[in-house]
């Protein structure tokens, strides 16, 4: 709050958390709203839209905080890291981009030494975690018999 020029968190304006219509997404949004109020003193307004309206808002940047998800297509960190490589990338609706992050991903694609590649991807992950254009909050799970 002080970084933004506010005396305390209670002076922050209400934040808007947008999500698409789904019972599970609604429950998570409500839990975030409650926890941020109770634990951080941050007021959160919930903004629900049907998918087509919602995705248009997200793609056009008409949101403060937006819910999105991604399922891995293959078992490799780049499956998730590549989403945020380019600010104009098809699934990067954050507007965030980092030259160092992008370079690490490009270099990792050419690296044949598994250990060196893993280190590059760890460094890229550290950058995105420190800059925090996204805030991962949960993982989908599936039970198989």
Order of alpha helices (4+ residues) and beta strands (2+ residues): beta-alpha-beta-alpha-beta-alpha-alpha-alpha
